[in-house]
Amino acid sequence: MELLSNKLRPKKLSDIIGQSHLIGENKILSNMVKNQKIFSFILYGKPGTGKTSIANAIVKELNKPARFLNATVNNKKDFDIAIEEAKMNGELILVIDEIHRMNKDKQDLLLPYIESGLIVLIGLTTSNPYHKINPAIRSRVQIFELKELTLEEIARGLKRACESLEGIQITEEALLYIAKLSSGDFRSALNLLEVSYYSSSDKKIDIDLVKSINSKPVFFHDKNEDGHYDVLSAFQKSIRGSDVNASLHYLARLIEAGDLDSIYRRMSVIAYEDIGLANPSIGPKVMAAIHASELVGLPEARIPLGVVVTEMALSPKSNSAYLAIDAALNDIRTGNTGNVPNHIKTSSTTYKYPHDYKNDWVYQEYLPENLKNRKYYNKKNNKYEDNINKLWQEMKGEK
């Protein structure tokens, strides 16, 4: 039996749910179809936002030769066949799902035909094409981002879908609950609606029935795709911004996905990049929390992780050391180096041993001659850096 999500796949752009920035009166994609002239483009967005539906609708409305391929499943021979078909017809709309996975051989094969216009490419991807798509392909296409569907848009689409389910009786509460569970994924919402319909003995759907099937929100979190990195980015930025509640929210999402390795790596970076010298003890504390989490595993790992993330969010912040090493690296990478001063070379006989002097410090130049006034480290205003800088000044005999 055909799934409801496939059965209801739009046959024209006006049937698409959402994406009003691209579809509708005087909007880009609608005007292209109206003018019977389509150019190569890539659609990217989260699952269930309508990428495949839009491609299908465009192909059906234009009524031009088309072929649908998947960059992962279809081999080079399938792409060769598509090119021959394009040559025979004089033009071909080639829809490629998961285009971010298309290997170099396939890309090189298609490039000249996309360039000439023989093949009109419609690429579909959940990954940001600015990061994942070969620049040679990217420069030959337009890129359109699909927006996550709103709760109202999904509810409207579900009501339309109910018209195709004979005898269905669904409460408004249940319909809205399904929409909320989908977290912006319309395909997920349709699938849950269909399962609920066929799970009912009398075709009546209430919120209790839906909850008995699925009570867990479906949030986009694929560790191989952009959604995963969005959550990690939000996790780091929330800690950096000292928002403890948001930090714990994104930690919870990562824990729920079971992605401990990404949590460990990101916390280790945050400890030194964003907190740094403002709370130097946080680095060892993060490592201790990671060690404890590895010992106990999930679900108990949430406890040490929650404790250390709470402290990270509440800690004072400093990126002074992070900026300092980046400034030093920039000098090296741009060739701004110079020779090591003679008095600190291995063979030097004029080196002054600091421990032989008062406060274990003596003035001498350590940087190369052309960098001797270079300043990489700039203190931030926090208690720890204030203290170590005060001690440093006292060591040098400064007030």
N, C-alpha and C positions, 0 to 999 in steps of 0.2 A: 504493500500500500504506500502510495506517495505521501511523504511528509507534508504537513500543512504549510511549512515555510517554503517548500518548493512549489506546492500547488498554488500558493498566493503570490508567487514571484511576479512583480509588476511587469506589464507588457508595454507600458509607456511611461515616460518620465513623470507625468502628472499623477501617477499612482504611487510615486515614491513618498515614503514617510520622512519628513524632516529635510535637512540640507537646503533650506530656503535661500541660502547665500549663493547656491549654484543652479537651483532649479525653480522655475516659476516665470512669471511674465518679465521679459527683458533681462533674464539671468543667463549667465554664460553658456551652460550646457543646453538649456532649452533653446536659446537662440541658434546654437550650432545645428541642432536637429531641425529647427524651423527653416534654416537656410540650406539644409541638406549638404552641409560641409563640416566634416569633423577633422580635427587635427590630433596628432598623437599626444596623449597625456597619461599621467599616472594619478590614480586615486589612492590616497592613504588615510587610514583611520582605524580605530579599534574594531574588533569583531562586532558584527551585527549593526553596523552603521549604514550599510546599504551599498557597499562597493560592487559586489557581484550583481545586485539588482539593478543598479544604474547602468552597468555595462550591458546587461541583457536588454534593458529597456531601449537603450540607444541603438543597439544592433537591430532590434525588431522594428523600431520606428523608421530607421533609415532603409531597412530592407536591402542591405548590401551584403555581398559575400563576407562571411565571417568564420573564424575558427577560434575555439576556446582551448587553451593549453595551460598546463601547470608547470612552472619552472623546475619543480622538484621531480614530478612524476614522468613527464614527457622527455624523451631523449632527443638527440640531435637529428635523428631521422625524421621525427615528427615535425621538427622545425623546417627541415628540408622540404617536406611535403607541403607545408604551409606556404613556403616561398614559391614553389612550383604552381600552387593553386593561385597565388597572387599574380603570377606572370600570365597564367591562362585567362584570368578574369580582368586583368588590367588594374586591379586594386583588391585589397583584402583588409578587413578589420581583424586584427589579431589581438585577442584578449588573453593576457598572461597573468594567471593568478600566482601569488607568492613571487613576484618578479624580483624581489630582493635576493632570492636564492638562485637566480639565473647565472650559470657559470660563464666564464670568459669566452669559451668557444661559441656558445649560443649567442652571446652578445655581439661578438665579432661577425657572426654569420648574418645577423639582422641589421646591423648598423647601416650598410649602404642602401638597403631597401627602405628603411625608415627615412633616411636622408633624402631619397628620391621621391618619397611619397607613395611608392608602390604598396608599402605596408603602413597602415595606420595602427599604431600601437595604443592599446588601452591596458596599462599595467595596474595591477591591484596588489596592495601590500599593507600590512599592519605596521611595518617599520618605516621610520622617517627616511624618505628617499634621499635627503640631503646627506645622510650618513651612510646609507646602505646601498645606494644605486651607483653603478659605475658612472663617473662624470661624463663619459662619451655618450651614454644613453641619456643622461639627465639633461645635457645641453640641447638635445633634439626634441624634448617633450615639454609640455606644460605640466605643472604639478598642482593638484587640487587636494586640499585637506578636507576630510569629512568630519563633521562635528558630532560629538556624542549626542544621542537623542535625549530630549527632555522627557520627564515623567508624563507630561501632557501629550507629547507626540506618540509615545509608546501606548498610552491608554487609548488614544484615538485609533491607532493601528489595530489594537486588540479588539476594539468595538467593531471595526470593519471586518476583522477576521471571524468574529462570532457569527456574522451573516452567512458564512459558508459551512457552519456546523449545525446540522439539522436538529431542531428541538432543544438547543442549548438554553439553559437558564443559569445565568451567572450574576451573583450579587455585585453591586458597585464596589463593595469593600474587597471582595475577592479579586476583581479585575485590577484595582489599584494596587493590591498587594503583589500580584504577579508583575505588574509594571515596576514596582519598587525592587523586587527581587532581581530583576534583569540587569540592574545597574547600567542602563543605557544600551544594552544589547537586545535589539528587537527580535533577532532570531531566537535567542534564549527565551524571551517572553512567549513567542509563538509556540515553541516546543513545550513549555510548561503548560500553556493553555490547552494544547492538544492532549498531553498526558492526563491532565485533570479531566478533560471531557470523556476520554475513554476509560478513566478509572472510576467514573461515577456510574452507579447502576441505573439511575433515572435521568442522567444528563444534566443534573443540577450541580452547580459548582458554588460552594461557599468557601469562606476563608479557612475553615477547619480542614476541609479536603485538601486545599492547596498546601497548608502547613504540614499535613501528613505526608505529602510528596516531597516538598522542599521548603525548609525554613531557613536556609542559609543563603545570605546574599551572594550573588555572583558578581564579584568585582574583577575587572580585567587585570590579570596578573600572570603573564607568561614569562618565565625567566629567560626566554630567548628573544624576547621582543621589547618594544619600546615601553609597554606598560610597566614592566618590571623596573626599568631604569627610571621611569617617572616616580615610582614609589620610593626607590632608593634616593633619588634626588630630593624628594619632599622630606624624607627622613633626615638627610644631612642638613637641609636648609632650615628645618624646624629646630634641630639642636643648635645650629649656628645662631638662629634667631632667638634662642632662649625661651621657646614656647614648649614647656614641658608636656602639656596636654597633646599637642599635635605630634610631638616626638614619640610619645607612647602610642598614639593612634597608628602611626606608620610602622612602628615596631611591631604592633599587634598584627598588622596586615602581612608583614614579612614572616612573622612567626606562624600565622595561620596558613601561609603558603608553604611552610616547612623549609624555608630557604635560609638555614642557619649560616651557611658559608658566606653568603652575601652580607648578612648582618655583621659577621665577624670582620670581614674585610673593610666594610664601610666604617664601622666603629673605630677600627684601628687608625684609619685615615683621619677621621674627625678629631680624634684625641690629640693628634699632632698638628693638623692643619688649622683647626678652628679654635681649639682650647689652648694648646701649646704652653707657653711659659706663664700664662695666667693661672694655670693649675697643673704643674708638671707631674703631680702624683697620679693624674688621671690615666696616663698611658699604662703604667703597671696595673692599675685597677681594672682597666679594660681587658688586659691579658689575663688577669685572675678570673674575671667574669667569663671570658671565653673558655678558659680551662675548666671552670666549674660546670659550665653548660655542656661541654663535651663529656664530662664525667657522668652527669645525671641524665642527659638527653631530654627530649621533649616528653611530656608537657612541662616537667619541672624546670627545664632550661629557661622558661619565661621569667623565673624569679630572679636569678642573678642578672639576666639581661635587663629586666625592668628596673632593678636597683641602679645599675651603672648608667643606663640611659637617662634616668631621672637626674642623677648627679651631673651627667654631661650637659644636660639642658640647663640646669641651674648654675653651672660653673661660670665664672667670669671667662671672657673670651679674649684671645690674642692670636693674631696671625703674623706677628713680627718675625719669628724665626722662619716661618714658611716663605714670607716675602724676601727675607734675607738670603736664603739659599737659592731662590729663583733668580735674584739679582746677580749673585755670584756665578750661577750657571750661564746666565745670559752673557756675561763678560767672556767666559770661556768659549761659548759657542760662536761668538762674534769675533773671536781672535784677539780680544783685549786681555792679554795675559802678561807677557814680559818675563824677564829672567828672575830666578830665585836670587835674593840678595846674597852676596858672597859670605857674609858673616853667619848665615844659618845653613850654609851648605855642609854636607857631610865632612869635607876636608878642612872646614874653617878652624882657625886658631884664635879668632877674635870674638867668638860667640860668648855672650854674657849669660851665665847660668842663673835664672831668676831666683832659685832657692838660696843662692849665696847673698841675696840682698834683702833689705828690710821689707817686710810684708810679702816676701817672695815675689817681688816685682821689680823690674828695672826697665827703663825706656830703651828700646831699640826698634828699628824698623823691620817688620816681617813681610810686608807686601812688596811686590816688585816695584822698581823705581817709578814706572809710569802709572802705578796705581796707589801710590803711597798715601794719598788723601782720600781714597775711595771708602765710602761708608755704606755697608750693606745692611747692617742691623740698625733699626730705629725703634726705640723703646715705645711700648704702648703703656697707657696709664692703668695699671692694675697693681695690686698689693705686692705680688711676688716680684714683678719686674722693677717696681720702685725699690724694693729691698735689695735685690742683687745689684742694681745700678748704684745704690747708695754705698754698698760694700765695695764695689769696684772703684768708686771715687775715693773712698777712704784708703784703700789699698795703694792707690797712686799718690796719696798724700794730698788729695784735693778736698775742699770743704763741700 
